[in-house]
Amino acid sequence: MWMYISGAEARRQQNPDLYQKLLAGPHEQDLVEVIKIDIHRTFPDNIYFQDALGDPNAKRGALFNVLVAVAHRNRKIGYCQGLNFITGLLLLIVRDEDKVFWLMDTLLNVILPGYTVFDILCIEIIAVLMNANLSFVFLLSSCTPQEIATLLLFLNKLISKTSV
């Protein structure tokens, strides 16, 4: 359903082999190394990201693949911390790495085009907080005035980008 609502399925139909081509490389080694470092930090307490050998439900390999493909497809953003959590959540829900790639690509290039690494990190923080069922009031009560100002500026920018 997410694939159709977001437009990711239509984009995938236009270029069905893109994900496999991106996985085949070539890959920038520095980018790959940064992703490898972050993989173990992604939901370390979640059983699906602890990857027992031979476990068909394991997600670390799929997470790595999607992040490498997304980073190489989106050179302007490349890879930034935070993309791993968004991608990880999608892998837990969608359970298909090809579809997760297309959802991430659609998110970055259609739904949120032109966002900076800082914007993506803020979105990831909000997504993690929502996933953890923390209230917005609790979030604000634990922030410094500087952090609240930064969050409000970000939300204002987000609202202005999505307004018609």
KARAWO-V898700 format. One line per field, one symbol per residue. phi: phi as a letter, one per 20 degrees, with the letter a starting at -180 (. if undefined). burial: 1 if it has 24 or more other ideal C-beta (glycine too) atoms within 12 Angstrom, else 0. Layout:
phi=???
burial=???
This chain:
phi=.fffffnfffffffbfeggfffffnfcffffffffgffgfeelfeeffdelfgnffefdffffggffffffffdffemccgoffffffffffeembffffgfffffgfddfcfmfegfgffffffffffffemeefffgffeefgffffffffffffffffefe
burial=00100101001100000010011000100011001101100110000110000000001111111111111111001111111111111111010011111111111110110010001111111110000000000000000000000010010000000000
